[in-house]
Amino acid sequence: MDSLDTMDMEAVCEEMEMNAPKYGINCVNWKETFPYHPITVFSVAYSSKYLYIDYFVRCNYLRAVNYKNNTPVAEDSCVEFFMQLPGDDEYWNFEFNCIGTVNSSHRVEKKFPTRLTDEQISTIKRYASCGTSPFQELEGLFNWNLVVAIPFELVGLDLEKVKAIKGNFYKCASATSMPHYLSWAPINTEKPNFHCKEFFGDIIFE
């Protein structure tokens, strides 16, 4: 869908909302401790240059304190995408709060990240329905979208050579009044931990 590359990101959001298949982030892996399950769905599309992900969330609390690159956006109302290329020991984590702030790295193990630079992060296109200004936690009922476009060049993915990768999609908000940790593919660990490439699912470019 190279036509997406010519649209602004708000238009991409509308196009994906209308036409892209929807998938749920429905695994409440640590239900006894963190039972809250905000409605979270995502759609995926791609062009020759970008991977597009559209997240839709319906939740009871909304928080966006972090506004600088590589700050702990997982504390806020946050959606995430982790991915691993075939034959690569490293994996990539892309974490976004609801105003589009990015925390992103690549690494072999959780405790040894290589952070993306500001220049690299600037290549990730974003549209946040909440706007881009930070705010403290709000209580109520909120619907929000975040659409991101991750350049294949950034992660070294060549679609002419690779038709499938491993990955997972997440929803979290660790510092809100209703903390939660949801995933698309299930995770079998004692405590919340998204940095588990052994539980990544298959993502196929058809």
Protein Blocks (a to p, Z undefined) as FASTA:
>chain_A
ZZlmmpcfklmmmmmmmmgccdddfbcfblmlmmcccdddddddddfkbccdddddddfb
dcdfbfcehiafklmccdddddddehiabdcdddddfkopacddddfbfklccdddfklm
mmpccddfkbjadcdddeddddddddddddfklnopafklpcbdcdddddddfkbmbdcd
ddfbdcddfbdcfblfklpccdddZZ
